């Protein structure tokens, strides 16, 4: 009998030990997933959360985190919807973010669910989700302000979609567009040179293509010339095509860099970080030159602005770049203004914003120069803007045409590069 009890006790202890090891393993997986999530590495966080979900299929917190990962991955945002729908079944108004023991989801699941529905064009269902979230946070004025702007976006999206603008897309072609995402095309004023970023499997490739007789050449990879590595993207180019602007992630702080073409060596110079008058301890993410190249417009979330990201400018003097100056309240809002780009005639400034009326997230706007300032920004309308984030437009000429990246039914992979042409004068006269 005693021998039998010892066997049962040994089996129980072994079982408890296995369970403890199993819990410890999944706790480490959760911590790793949260680490990637914190640093916005959603593609790396996603498979870890998926592994957690296999071991705990009813864990609403993990379902919520998976939904957020998909919502932040381009071209996969629609995949977030079923995970948000499952997470809604277990809401915790005292949600503890970052805790392995938390198995429920916060009320914010309805906010993000509504955003996912808005992105996929299900505007009525999105409205219902935002209404549920509003009811849950009715005593929180800050959260109500956020969801109020979301509802405003739904109304504005329906208004713009009822009055679409005429535009045409022309693909940059198979030589440029691939199964990867090609983003942030920057071009010279004569459109003979295009530099862009190809988001490949293990790195961002900086590629150059030249246009001859309306055909873009097979691109060459210039990373080795630039000594470019890490998370780096093209953001601007001088009118003559001999200077490129880049944004690079330096230990989770984005800075602006420059490279110039060396005519003697027939290659690009290594990247050079722009000085402290432009790069601060905050993030500098996008930039554009004036046609003459002596003024740099850029976006930064440095302290002292009107909101999150504002647009600033700096002037090149004989002693170097001047201290950055905020572009002012005629353009910047309490929210975010990023990705400035000047038309090649210098009379129109394009940028992306969440602060004005948008169809949801970022929309692209244009403002015209008025003396020494800028006029009231105008939304470029639908389908130039969509219910998803619309960031980065490279205008050419007077701004009634330009290059951008978009996912369309005819795209070869993720984002493809297109020439877009539209009647800008009619948009401005609305």
N, C-alpha and C positions, 0 to 999 in steps of 0.2 A: 504494500500500500504506500509506504513512504517513498519507495523508488518511483512509483507512479506519480506521486505529488511532485517529486523533484523534476520529473520529465515535463509535467505541465508547467511548472514554474520556469524552467529553462526555455520552453517554447514561448511563454508569455514575455519573458525578458528579451528574447531574440526578436519577437514581433515588435515590441516597443522600440528596440534599437533600430530596426529597419525603418519604422515610421519616423523616428527622430532624424535619421540620416536623409530620408526622403524629404522631410520638411526643410531640413537644412539646405539641401540641394536646390529646392525650388525657391527658397528665400534668397539664395545667391543669384539665381536666374532673375528674380524680380528686381534685386538691387542693380544688376547689370542693365536690365531693360530701362529702369528709371534713370540711370546715368545717361544712357544714349538719348532718352526722351528729353531730359533736362537740357542737353546740348543740341537739341533739334536734329539729331541723327535718326530720323524716323525709320529709315529703311533698315538700320541696324537694330533698332528697338523692336521692330515688328515681329521677326521670327522668334524672339525670346518671349514676347507676350503670347504668341501663338502656342508655344510649348507649354506655357502656364495654363492656357485655356484647355489644352488637351487633358491636363491633370485635374482641372476644376472647371468643367463646362458651364456651370451655373454662376460663376464668379462675375458679377456685374461690373466690378471695378476693372477687371482685365478686359472685358468686352468694351468698356468705355475707352480704355487706353488704346486698344486696337483701332477703334473708330477714329480716335484723334490722329493716330499714325496715318491711316489711309487719307484722312481729310487734309493732311499736309504733304501728301505725295502727288505731284502733278500726274494727271491722266489716270489716277486711281482713286480719286475722291469719292466717286459713286460707290465704291466698295465699303465705305464707312457706314452706309445707311443700315444694313441688317444688324450690324453690331450695336449701333446706337439704339435700334428698336428693341433688342434683347436687354440692353442695359437699363432701359426705362422701367423694367419690371421690378427693380429693387433700388429705390431712391433713399438716400440718407441725407437729411438736411444738416447733419453734423458731420459730414464727410471728412475723413482724414486723408489728405493727399500724401502719397509717398510711403504709406504704411502697408506692409505685406498682409497684415491682419484685416485690412479693410476689404470687404467683399461686396460692398454696394457702390452705387454711382451717385454723383452729386446732381443737384437740379440742373446744372449747366449742360447735362446731356441733351436736354431739350433745345437749348440754344444752338449747340453744334449740330444737332440733328436738323434743325431748321435751316442752318447754313448749308448743309449738305443737300437738302431738298431744293434750296434756292439755286445752288450751282447746277443741279441736274434739271432745272426748269420746272420743278413741281411746286409752283408758287403758292397754290391754295393750301397744300399740305404743310408747306413751310409756315404759312400764316397761322395755322392751327398749332404747330409746335411752339412758335413764339408766344402765342396766347397762353399756352400752358406754363411756359417759363415765366411769363409776366405775373401770373397768378401766384407762382411759388415764391417770387422775390418781390412781392408788392410792397414790402416795407424797406427795400433797399433802393434808394434813389439813384445810386451810381449804376446798378445793374439794370434798373428800369430805363435809364438813359441809353444804355447799350442796345437793349432790345427794341427801344423806340426807333433808333436809327435803322435797325434791321427791317422793321416794318415799313419805314419810310422808303427804304431801298426796294422793297417788293412793289410798292405803289409806283415808284418811279420807273422800275423795270417794265411794268405793264404799260406805262405811258409811252416809253421810248419804243418798245416792241410794236406798239400800234402805229408808229410813225417811223418805219425804218429808213435809213439813208441808203443811197445807191453807192455801191463800191465794188471794186473788182480785185480779185486775188490772182497773182501770177507766181507760181512756184519758182524758186531759184533753181530747181531742177535736180536731177538724180546725182549730178556730180557734187552738189553741195549737201543735199538732204539725204540722210541715211536712216538706218534702223535706230540710231541714237537720237537724242534730242539736240537740235542745233538752236542755239539761243543768242540773244544780244548781238545781232549783226550791226556793225558800224561801217560806214562807207565814206569815201572821199566825195567831194562836191561834184566831180564829173562822173561818179559811180563806176570808175574803172577799177577801184580796189575795194574789196570787202574783207574785213577781219571779223571772225565770229568765234564763239565757244561751242565746242561739241562735247556734251556731257557723256563721256564714255565710261566703260565699266569700272576702271580703277583710277581714272584721273580726268581732269578737264583739259581737253586738247584745244590749243589756240591755233586756228587755221586761217590761211590766207588764200583767197581766190581772186583772180583778175577777170574782168569782163571784156570780151572782144566780140563785136558784132552781136550784142545782146545775149551772148552765151557765156556762162561762168565757167572758168577753167577748173580742172581738178585741183583741189586745194593742196597746199603744202603745210606741214606741221612746223610751226615756228617756236615751239616750247623751248627747244635746245638753244636757239638764238637768244631768247629772252631770259633764260635760266628760270623759267616759270614752273613752279610746282605747287602742290597743295590746292586749296579751294580758291581758284582765281577765275575771273570772268572779264570779258571785254565790256567796256561801258561807254567809250567815246573815241572820236578820232578828229584830228584837225582837218580843215577843208582840203588841204593839199595832199592828204593821205600819208604824211610823213611822220606823224606823231600819234601814238595810240594811248588811250587811258584805260587803266584796269582797276578793278577792286579785288583785294585779296584778304582772305581771312588770316590774320596773324594772331594765333592763340585766342580765338573767339573775339577779336576786335577787328573790324573791317577797316582797311586803309586804302588810299588811292595811290596808284603807281603810274609811271609814265615810261614810254620807250620811244626812241626816235630811230628813223631809218638812216643808216650810214651809207651814203652814196658811194664812197670810196671802196668800202668792203662789200657793198651790195648785200647787206643783211641788217637785221634789227639789233639795236643795242640791248644789253641786259636791262632788266627792270630797275627803275630808280624810284624810291619812295618820295612822294611830294613832301614839302617841308611842313613844319609845325603850324604855319599860318593857315594851312589847309587841313592837314591831319591832326586831330586832337586825340584826347584819351577816350573819346566816344567813337561812334561808328560813322564812317564816311563811305557811302555805298555806290553812288552813281555820280557821273560828271560829264560835262560837255564844254567844248570850246566855243567862243564867239567866232564868227567867220574870220576875223583878223588874227585870232589865236592869242590875243592879249588879255582876255577875260575868261575865267573859269567859273562855271556855275556847277554847284554840287549839292548833294543832299547829306545832311548830318543830323544826328540826334543829340548834339552837344547841349549843355545847359544854357539857358538864357533865350531859348527860342519861344515860339508861340504855342507849340504842342509837342508831339513826338519828334518826327523827322521834319525838318524845315529845309528850304532851298536857300543857299548862300551863294555869294560870289566873291572872287578875289581877282585883283588886277595885277598884271605883270608890269613891274617898274624896273628901272635900271638897276635897282638894288635887290630885286627878287619879287616874289609874290607878296602882295599887301595882306594885311589882316583881313580875315573873312568878314563880310557884312551880310546880315540877314536881308533877304529880298523884300521882306515887309509883309504887312497884313493884306495887301492887295492880292497876294498869291498864297501865303502860308496861313494855316488854320490851327485850331487846337488839336487837330488829329495829325495825319501824316501826309507829307508831300515829298515825293521821291522821283528819281529817274528823269531829271531835266534834260531836254534836248532842244537845241535851237535849229530853226530852219536855216538853210545855207545862205539865205538873204538876211538873216539876223533879225527879222521883224516879228517872228512868232516863236513863242516858247511853249513847248509841249512838256507835260509832266503827268505823273500818276498821283492820285489823291484818294484818301478815304474821308476827307473833311467836307467836301461839297456833296451835293446830291449825286449818288451813284446808283448803279444797278445792283450793287452788292460788292463788298470788298473794294479793291482799287479799280477806278476807271481812269481813262486817259482824257486829259483836258488840254485846251490850248488857250493862251492869252496873247494879245497883240501889244506891241510896244506903243506906249502913249507918252511922247516926250521923253522924259528921263525915268518914267515908270512903266507899269504894265496895267492893262485893262482888266475887266472882269473875266475870270476864266469861264470857258464854255465847254460843256460835256460834248464829246465827239459823236455821241449817239450810238444807236444800235443798227447794225451788228458790229461796228467798230469795237464798241464795248459790249461786254457780255455779263452774265450773272456770276461769273467767276472773277478772279483777280486779273486785271489787264495792266501789265507793267512792261514798260520799255517799248518805245517807238522811235525809230531813227528816220526823221524827216529828210527829204531831199528837195531842192529847189525852194519854192515858197511854202512848202509844207502840205500841199495837196496830194502828195504821194510820199512813200517812204517804205522802209523795211521793218518787219516785225516777225516774231515767231508765234506760231499758232498751231493748235491741233485741229485739223479739218478732216473730213471723211477721206480725202484724197492724199493725206499725209503718208509718208513712207514709214515713219516710226512713231516717235513721240512728237515733240515740237519740231515743225519744219519752218524754214525761212521763206517768207513771201514778200513780194512787192505788192503793196496795197495802194490803190488809186481811188480818190473820192472827191466830191465837190465840196471843198472846204468853204468856199465863199457862201454857199447856200446854208451851211451849218451855222456860220457866223451871223448870218442875217435872220435866223429864226427868232 
